[in-house]
Amino acid sequence: MYKIKTRSKRLLADTLTPVSIFLRLRDQYKYSVILESADYHAMQNSFSYIACDPIASIVIDNGEVKTEYPDGTSEEFRLENRKDAVKTLRDFAAKFEPEATEHGFITNGLFGHMTYDSVEYFEDIEIQEKSEETAIPSLIYRVYRYVVAVNHFKDELHILEHSYFKKGQEVKPVENGLETIELFVNTPKLSHRQFKATSEEQSNLNDEEMREIIETCKKHCHRGDVFQIVPSRRFSKTFEGDDFNVYRALRSINPSPYLFYFDGGDYHIFGSSPEKQIHIQDDMAEIHPIAGTFRRSGDDERDAELAKQLDADPKESAEHVMLVDLARNDLSRSSDKVKVEVFKEVQFYSHVIHLVSKVTGRMTPGTNPLQLVADTFPAGTLSGAPKHMAMSIINRLEPTNRSIYGGAIGFMDFKGNFNHAIAIRTFLSKNNTLFYQAGMGVVDKSNTESEMAEVGNKLGALRDAMKRAEEL
């Protein structure tokens, strides 16, 4: 058990932004991460977080577990059973004992991601081999020495320095560590490495191949193999310069509840996701299914009319109801008192209009919170229903591994409270190539050309962000 002692300092943040702070810290500390939100409707969404200087980590990949701890010790072992990954991750988090604080925001925990492939650790299903160009660890979480929390409501920030020690050890914080971070925070800098795309857009499927996949999915729906299935299409572009400029452009073009940039070392993941994977706080869990999409016109009056059409569209409504029911069923595996608190709310984003619901459940006593994460992963909006059969069909039809697309990225604390975004509207940056992907909800009555267009609608903000980044 590693006890945690925390020092903190509060500063005024009226002249600072999370992006400017991150730009300086990422140059000093490898593996930094930033989590933001453009949804300031509630106090819990009014914070941005930057974490740097990792002090411990867990990686689960290809059935192997690698852990590193604050005292320099490490461990490597192979999972006897893939489903032991849930307990292994929970056991790792439980090795840390933070001080009790009265802060009403994130002060410390695990920051990281799980790829779409991670479903192999949760369900009896095989996922295709990783594609070399997009291969990254299936699950990786890091514990950091420093966390900077920016409160947008109050224009203030908190710098937190954490010292980790075992019982009986002397607490030795880094000399002038808190003061050094404060110096970096107060002297932010901008990126001087311009982003520039160096190739035309490539895809893992051509248009005709994608149409054939859609038609095959419709046949599966017609036969009753599945009610709905979500095939996807991947695109890529090579680039030179700083991919963080694309994140800067994307967060401006497409402000979303979940904004993130994760430095994985030899890869980066960044995006502006509208949808949470699952949020667990104490014994309550919630999922916000997003299903039903129309492209925005750019005219407010026309968009208002489109929103009414979307809400009344039989195909989009049927798809949405199906995925709300799937969320209810997934939560019911480890929860009771499951209910739909918000149903088919129309929400506007930069390039699309979505139908969004809110499904909640109270975990049954004694439930491992991460088991509930496993029960609900991946989101039905990224697979279809029934989920197992839909994923099996996707695995046969898609030519490349999904990697981070359809996975989850975010934060969990040492007790298992969990808040992750679904990795959609997301880039994977690796070897000077940006990979980005989107899917479509196919049902028996789907119009193939409309489903083809849906991918372009969802990726509109990402494509615009790459263009704008070249101007920064």
C-alpha positions as CSV (number, residue, x, y, z in Angstrom):
1,M,0.0,0.0,0.0
2,Y,1.4,3.4,-1.0
3,K,0.3,6.3,1.1
4,I,0.0,9.6,-0.6
5,K,0.9,13.0,0.9
6,T,-0.2,16.1,-1.0
7,R,1.0,19.6,-1.1
8,S,-1.1,22.2,-3.0
9,K,-1.2,25.8,-4.0
10,R,-4.0,27.9,-5.4
11,L,-3.4,30.6,-8.1
12,L,-5.5,33.1,-10.0
13,A,-6.0,31.8,-13.6
14,D,-7.6,34.7,-15.3
15,T,-4.7,35.1,-17.8
16,L,-4.0,31.4,-18.2
17,T,-5.6,28.6,-20.3
18,P,-5.3,24.9,-19.9
19,V,-3.8,24.7,-23.4
20,S,-1.1,27.3,-22.7
21,I,-0.1,25.5,-19.5
22,F,0.0,22.1,-21.2
23,L,2.2,23.4,-23.9
24,R,4.9,24.2,-21.4
25,L,4.5,21.2,-19.2
26,R,4.5,18.6,-22.1
27,D,8.0,19.8,-23.1
28,Q,9.3,19.2,-19.6
29,Y,7.5,16.0,-18.8
30,K,6.9,13.1,-21.1
31,Y,3.6,11.2,-21.0
32,S,1.6,14.3,-19.9
33,V,-2.2,14.4,-20.4
34,I,-4.9,17.0,-20.6
35,L,-8.6,16.5,-20.0
36,E,-11.0,19.3,-20.7
37,S,-14.7,19.9,-21.0
38,A,-16.7,22.5,-23.0
39,D,-19.8,21.7,-21.0
40,Y,-19.9,24.2,-18.1
41,H,-23.5,23.7,-17.2
42,A,-22.7,22.0,-13.9
43,M,-19.9,22.5,-11.4
44,Q,-18.5,19.0,-11.9
45,N,-17.9,19.8,-15.6
46,S,-16.2,23.2,-15.0
47,F,-12.7,21.9,-14.5
48,S,-9.9,21.1,-16.8
49,Y,-7.0,18.8,-15.7
50,I,-3.4,18.5,-16.6
51,A,-1.3,15.6,-15.2
52,C,2.5,15.3,-15.6
53,D,5.5,13.3,-14.3
54,P,4.1,9.8,-14.1
55,I,5.3,7.9,-10.9
56,A,3.5,4.6,-11.5
57,S,1.7,2.7,-14.3
58,I,-0.1,-0.4,-15.4
59,V,-0.1,-1.8,-18.9
60,I,-2.2,-4.8,-20.0
61,D,-1.6,-6.0,-23.5
62,N,-1.6,-9.3,-25.3
63,G,-2.5,-11.0,-22.0
64,E,0.6,-9.6,-20.3
65,V,0.6,-7.3,-17.3
66,K,3.4,-4.8,-16.6
67,T,3.3,-2.6,-13.5
68,E,5.6,0.0,-12.1
69,Y,5.5,1.6,-8.7
70,P,6.7,4.8,-7.0
71,D,9.5,3.1,-5.1
72,G,11.1,1.9,-8.4
73,T,9.8,-1.7,-8.1
74,S,8.1,-3.4,-11.1
75,E,6.2,-6.6,-11.9
76,E,5.5,-8.5,-15.0
77,F,3.1,-11.5,-15.3
78,R,0.7,-13.2,-17.7
79,L,-3.0,-13.4,-16.9
80,E,-4.1,-16.9,-16.3
81,N,-7.6,-15.9,-17.5
82,R,-8.2,-12.9,-19.6
83,K,-11.2,-11.8,-17.5
84,D,-8.8,-11.5,-14.5
85,A,-7.8,-8.1,-16.1
86,V,-10.7,-6.4,-14.3
87,K,-9.6,-7.5,-10.9
88,T,-5.9,-6.8,-11.8
89,L,-6.7,-3.2,-12.6
90,R,-8.8,-2.8,-9.5
91,D,-6.0,-4.3,-7.3
92,F,-3.5,-1.9,-8.8
93,A,-5.7,1.1,-8.1
94,A,-6.3,-0.2,-4.5
95,K,-2.5,-0.1,-3.8
96,F,-2.8,3.7,-3.4
97,E,-4.2,5.4,-0.3
98,P,-4.7,9.2,-0.8
99,E,-5.2,11.7,2.0
100,A,-8.7,12.7,2.8
101,T,-9.3,16.1,1.3
102,E,-12.2,18.5,1.0
103,H,-11.5,19.4,-2.6
104,G,-14.6,19.1,-4.8
105,F,-12.6,18.1,-7.9
106,I,-10.1,15.5,-9.1
107,T,-6.9,15.7,-7.2
108,N,-5.3,12.4,-8.0
109,G,-5.9,9.0,-9.6
110,L,-5.3,7.0,-12.8
111,F,-5.3,8.6,-16.2
112,G,-5.3,6.4,-19.3
113,H,-7.3,4.5,-21.9
114,M,-8.6,1.2,-23.1
115,T,-8.8,0.3,-26.8
116,Y,-11.7,-1.4,-28.5
117,D,-9.6,-4.6,-28.3
118,S,-10.0,-4.5,-24.5
119,V,-13.3,-6.2,-24.9
120,E,-11.4,-9.4,-25.1
121,Y,-10.7,-9.1,-21.4
122,F,-14.3,-8.6,-20.6
123,E,-16.3,-10.9,-22.9
124,D,-15.7,-14.3,-24.6
125,I,-15.0,-12.8,-28.0
126,E,-12.0,-12.8,-30.3
127,I,-10.9,-9.5,-31.9
128,Q,-8.7,-9.5,-35.1
129,E,-5.0,-9.1,-34.8
130,K,-3.7,-5.6,-34.3
131,S,-2.7,-3.6,-37.4
132,E,0.9,-2.6,-37.1
133,E,0.4,1.0,-38.1
134,T,-2.2,1.6,-35.3
135,A,-1.0,-0.9,-32.6
136,I,-1.0,0.6,-29.1
137,P,-1.4,-1.0,-25.6
138,S,-4.9,-2.3,-25.0
139,L,-5.1,-0.8,-21.5
140,I,-2.7,1.7,-20.0
141,Y,-3.2,3.8,-16.9
142,R,-0.7,6.1,-15.1
143,V,-0.5,7.7,-11.7
144,Y,1.2,11.2,-11.7
145,R,3.2,13.3,-9.3
146,Y,1.6,16.6,-10.4
147,V,-2.0,17.5,-11.2
148,V,-3.1,21.0,-12.3
149,A,-6.8,21.6,-11.9
150,V,-8.3,24.7,-13.6
151,N,-11.6,26.0,-12.3
152,H,-13.3,27.9,-15.2
153,F,-16.1,29.2,-13.0
154,K,-13.8,30.9,-10.5
155,D,-10.8,31.6,-12.8
156,E,-8.5,29.9,-10.4
157,L,-6.2,26.9,-10.6
158,H,-4.8,24.4,-8.1
159,I,-1.4,22.8,-8.4
160,L,-1.1,19.6,-6.5
161,E,2.1,17.7,-5.8
162,H,1.8,14.1,-4.6
163,S,4.5,12.2,-2.7
164,Y,4.1,8.4,-2.6
165,F,5.5,6.3,0.2
166,K,5.1,3.0,2.0
167,K,4.3,2.9,5.7
168,G,7.4,3.7,7.8
169,Q,9.2,5.4,4.9
170,E,10.3,9.0,5.2
171,V,8.3,11.3,2.9
172,K,10.7,13.0,0.5
173,P,9.0,15.4,-1.9
174,V,10.9,16.5,-4.9
175,E,13.0,19.6,-4.0
176,N,11.2,22.7,-5.2
177,G,8.8,20.5,-7.2
178,L,5.7,22.5,-6.5
179,E,7.5,25.8,-7.1
180,T,8.9,24.5,-10.4
181,I,5.5,23.6,-11.7
182,E,4.2,27.0,-10.6
183,L,7.0,28.6,-12.7
184,F,6.1,26.6,-15.7
185,V,2.4,27.4,-15.3
186,N,3.1,31.2,-15.1
187,T,5.4,31.2,-18.1
188,P,3.5,29.3,-20.7
189,K,4.5,29.2,-24.3
190,L,3.0,28.5,-27.7
191,S,4.0,25.8,-30.1
192,H,6.5,26.9,-32.7
193,R,6.3,23.7,-34.8
194,Q,3.6,24.2,-37.5
195,F,1.4,21.4,-38.5
196,K,1.3,20.5,-42.2
197,A,-0.4,17.5,-43.9
198,T,1.9,15.8,-46.3
199,S,-0.4,13.4,-48.1
200,E,-3.9,13.1,-49.5
201,E,-6.5,11.3,-47.4
202,Q,-6.3,7.5,-47.5
203,S,-8.9,5.0,-46.4
204,N,-8.9,1.3,-45.4
205,L,-11.9,0.9,-47.7
206,N,-13.0,2.4,-51.0
207,D,-16.6,3.5,-51.5
208,E,-17.7,0.3,-53.2
209,E,-16.2,-1.9,-50.5
210,M,-18.0,0.2,-47.8
211,R,-21.3,-0.1,-49.7
212,E,-20.9,-3.9,-49.8
213,I,-20.3,-4.0,-46.0
214,I,-23.4,-1.9,-45.4
215,E,-25.5,-4.2,-47.6
216,T,-24.1,-7.2,-45.8
217,C,-25.0,-5.7,-42.5
218,K,-28.5,-5.0,-43.7
219,K,-28.9,-8.6,-44.7
220,H,-27.8,-9.7,-41.2
221,C,-30.4,-7.4,-39.8
222,H,-33.1,-8.7,-42.2
223,R,-32.3,-12.3,-41.2
224,G,-32.6,-11.4,-37.5
225,D,-29.0,-12.1,-36.7
226,V,-28.8,-8.6,-35.2
227,F,-31.2,-5.7,-34.7
228,Q,-28.5,-3.1,-35.6
229,I,-24.8,-3.1,-36.4
230,V,-22.3,-0.3,-36.5
231,P,-19.6,-0.9,-39.1
232,S,-16.9,1.8,-39.5
233,R,-14.5,3.2,-41.9
234,R,-10.9,4.4,-41.2
235,F,-9.1,7.3,-42.8
236,S,-5.5,8.6,-42.5
237,K,-3.2,11.4,-43.5
238,T,0.6,11.7,-43.0
239,F,1.9,15.0,-41.5
240,E,4.9,16.9,-40.3
241,G,5.1,19.2,-37.4
242,D,3.1,19.4,-34.2
243,D,-0.1,17.4,-34.0
244,F,-1.2,19.4,-30.9
245,N,-2.1,22.2,-33.2
246,V,-4.8,19.9,-34.6
247,Y,-6.1,19.4,-31.1
248,R,-6.2,23.2,-30.6
249,A,-8.2,23.6,-33.8
250,L,-10.5,20.7,-33.0
251,R,-11.4,22.0,-29.5
252,S,-12.3,25.3,-31.1
253,I,-14.3,24.0,-34.0
254,N,-16.1,21.2,-32.1
255,P,-16.4,22.1,-28.4
256,S,-17.6,18.9,-26.6
257,P,-18.2,17.5,-23.1
258,Y,-15.0,15.5,-23.4
259,L,-11.8,17.1,-24.8
260,F,-8.5,15.2,-24.3
261,Y,-4.9,14.9,-25.4
262,F,-3.0,11.8,-24.2
263,D,0.8,11.5,-24.7
264,G,1.5,7.8,-24.9
265,G,5.2,8.3,-25.8
266,D,5.4,6.9,-29.3
267,Y,1.8,7.7,-30.0
268,H,-0.8,10.4,-29.1
269,I,-4.6,10.2,-28.7
270,F,-6.7,13.4,-28.9
271,G,-10.2,14.2,-29.7
272,S,-13.5,16.0,-28.8
273,S,-16.0,13.3,-27.9
274,P,-19.7,14.0,-27.3
275,E,-20.4,10.8,-25.5
276,K,-19.3,9.3,-22.2
277,Q,-18.5,5.6,-22.0
278,I,-19.8,5.4,-18.4
279,H,-19.6,7.6,-15.3
280,I,-19.5,5.9,-11.9
281,Q,-19.5,8.0,-8.7
282,D,-19.9,6.1,-5.4
283,D,-22.6,3.6,-6.1
284,M,-24.3,5.4,-9.0
285,A,-23.6,4.8,-12.7
286,E,-24.8,6.6,-15.8
287,I,-24.6,6.2,-19.6
288,H,-25.6,8.7,-22.2
289,P,-26.4,6.8,-25.4
290,I,-26.1,8.9,-28.5
291,A,-27.9,7.5,-31.6
292,G,-29.5,9.4,-34.3
293,T,-27.6,11.8,-36.4
294,F,-28.4,14.6,-38.9
295,R,-25.9,17.0,-40.5
296,R,-26.2,20.6,-39.5
297,S,-27.0,23.1,-42.3
298,G,-25.2,26.2,-40.7
299,D,-28.5,28.1,-40.5
300,D,-30.1,28.2,-37.1
301,E,-33.7,28.2,-38.3
302,R,-33.0,25.4,-40.7
303,D,-31.2,23.4,-38.0
304,A,-34.2,23.9,-35.6
305,E,-36.4,22.4,-38.3
306,L,-33.8,19.5,-38.9
307,A,-33.9,18.8,-35.1
308,K,-37.7,18.3,-35.3
309,Q,-37.3,16.0,-38.3
310,L,-34.6,14.0,-36.5
311,D,-36.7,13.6,-33.5
312,A,-39.6,12.4,-35.7
313,D,-37.6,10.2,-38.0
314,P,-38.8,6.5,-37.6
315,K,-35.4,5.0,-38.5
316,E,-33.4,7.3,-36.2
317,S,-35.9,6.9,-33.4
318,A,-35.9,3.1,-33.6
319,E,-32.1,3.0,-33.6
320,H,-32.1,5.3,-30.5
321,V,-34.7,3.2,-28.6
322,M,-32.8,0.0,-29.3
323,L,-29.5,1.4,-27.9
324,V,-31.2,2.9,-24.8
325,D,-32.6,-0.6,-24.1
326,L,-29.1,-2.0,-24.6
327,A,-27.7,0.5,-22.1
328,R,-30.4,-0.5,-19.6
329,N,-29.6,-4.2,-20.1
330,D,-25.8,-3.6,-19.7
331,L,-26.3,-1.6,-16.5
332,S,-28.7,-4.2,-15.1
333,R,-25.9,-6.8,-15.1
334,S,-24.4,-5.2,-12.0
335,S,-27.0,-2.6,-11.0
336,D,-30.5,-2.3,-9.8
337,K,-32.9,0.6,-9.9
338,V,-32.0,1.2,-13.6
339,K,-34.0,3.9,-15.2
340,V,-34.1,6.3,-18.2
341,E,-33.8,9.8,-16.7
342,V,-33.6,11.7,-20.0
343,F,-35.0,10.3,-23.3
344,K,-34.2,11.5,-26.8
345,E,-33.0,15.0,-26.0
346,V,-31.8,16.9,-29.1
347,Q,-28.3,18.2,-28.8
348,F,-26.4,20.4,-31.3
349,Y,-22.7,20.0,-32.2
350,S,-20.5,21.9,-34.7
351,H,-21.3,19.7,-37.7
352,V,-24.1,17.4,-36.5
353,I,-27.3,17.1,-34.5
354,H,-27.7,14.1,-32.2
355,L,-30.4,12.4,-30.1
356,V,-29.1,11.8,-26.6
357,S,-30.6,10.0,-23.6
358,K,-29.4,9.4,-20.0
359,V,-29.7,6.0,-18.4
360,T,-28.7,5.5,-14.7
361,G,-28.4,2.6,-12.3
362,R,-27.4,2.0,-8.7
363,M,-24.7,-0.7,-8.3
364,T,-25.6,-3.7,-6.3
365,P,-23.7,-3.9,-3.0
366,G,-20.2,-5.4,-3.2
367,T,-19.9,-4.8,-7.0
368,N,-16.4,-4.0,-8.3
369,P,-17.0,-0.7,-10.1
370,L,-14.7,-1.8,-12.9
371,Q,-16.8,-4.9,-13.5
372,L,-19.6,-2.5,-14.4
373,V,-17.2,-0.8,-16.8
374,A,-16.5,-4.3,-18.3
375,D,-20.3,-5.1,-18.5
376,T,-21.0,-2.0,-20.5
377,F,-17.9,-2.0,-22.8
378,P,-17.8,-1.2,-25.6
379,A,-20.7,1.2,-25.9
380,G,-23.6,-0.2,-27.9
381,T,-23.5,2.9,-30.0
382,L,-20.2,1.6,-31.4
383,S,-21.2,-2.1,-31.8
384,G,-24.9,-2.6,-32.3
385,A,-27.3,-5.1,-30.7
386,P,-27.2,-7.8,-29.6
387,K,-23.7,-6.7,-28.8
388,H,-21.8,-10.0,-29.0
389,M,-23.1,-11.0,-32.4
390,A,-22.7,-7.5,-33.8
391,M,-19.0,-7.4,-32.7
392,S,-18.4,-10.8,-34.3
393,I,-19.8,-9.6,-37.6
394,I,-17.8,-6.4,-37.4
395,N,-14.7,-8.5,-36.8
396,R,-15.3,-10.4,-40.0
397,L,-16.2,-7.5,-42.2
398,E,-13.8,-4.7,-41.2
399,P,-10.3,-5.1,-42.8
400,T,-8.3,-3.4,-40.0
401,N,-8.2,-3.4,-36.3
402,R,-10.1,-0.6,-34.6
403,S,-7.4,0.2,-32.1
404,I,-8.5,3.2,-30.0
405,Y,-11.7,3.9,-32.1
406,G,-14.6,2.8,-30.0
407,G,-12.5,2.4,-26.9
408,A,-12.5,4.8,-23.9
409,I,-10.2,7.4,-22.5
410,G,-10.3,9.4,-19.3
411,F,-9.9,9.2,-15.5
412,M,-10.6,6.9,-12.6
413,D,-9.8,7.3,-8.9
414,F,-8.2,4.8,-6.6
415,K,-11.6,3.7,-5.3
416,G,-12.9,2.8,-8.8
417,N,-15.0,5.9,-9.5
418,F,-14.8,6.2,-13.3
419,N,-15.4,8.9,-15.9
420,H,-14.3,8.1,-19.5
421,A,-15.3,9.4,-22.9
422,I,-15.9,7.0,-25.8
423,A,-13.0,7.4,-28.3
424,I,-15.0,8.9,-31.2
425,R,-14.3,12.2,-33.0
426,T,-10.8,11.1,-32.1
427,F,-7.3,11.0,-33.7
428,L,-4.6,8.5,-33.2
429,S,-1.3,10.0,-34.1
430,K,1.5,7.5,-34.7
431,N,4.7,7.7,-36.8
432,N,3.7,11.0,-38.3
433,T,0.3,9.7,-39.5
434,L,-3.1,10.7,-38.2
435,F,-5.8,8.0,-38.1
436,Y,-9.4,8.9,-37.7
437,Q,-12.6,6.7,-37.9
438,A,-16.3,6.9,-37.8
439,G,-19.2,4.4,-38.0
440,M,-22.9,4.3,-38.9
441,G,-25.9,2.6,-37.3
442,V,-27.2,0.1,-39.9
443,V,-30.6,-1.5,-39.6
444,D,-32.7,-3.5,-42.0
445,K,-34.3,-0.4,-43.5
446,S,-31.2,1.7,-43.8
447,N,-30.5,3.7,-46.9
448,T,-27.0,2.8,-48.0
449,E,-26.1,6.3,-49.4
450,S,-27.4,8.0,-46.2
451,E,-25.2,5.7,-44.1
452,M,-22.2,6.5,-46.3
453,A,-22.8,10.2,-45.8
454,E,-23.1,9.8,-42.0
455,V,-19.4,8.9,-41.8
456,G,-18.5,12.1,-43.6
457,N,-20.8,14.1,-41.3
458,K,-19.3,12.7,-38.2
459,L,-15.7,13.4,-39.4
460,G,-16.4,16.9,-40.7
461,A,-15.0,18.6,-37.6
462,L,-11.8,16.5,-37.7
463,R,-11.2,17.2,-41.4
464,D,-11.8,20.9,-40.8
465,A,-9.4,20.9,-37.8
466,M,-6.6,19.5,-39.9
467,K,-7.1,22.4,-42.4
468,R,-7.3,25.0,-39.7
469,A,-4.2,23.6,-37.9
470,E,-2.1,24.5,-40.9
471,E,-2.9,28.1,-40.4
472,L,-1.8,28.3,-36.7
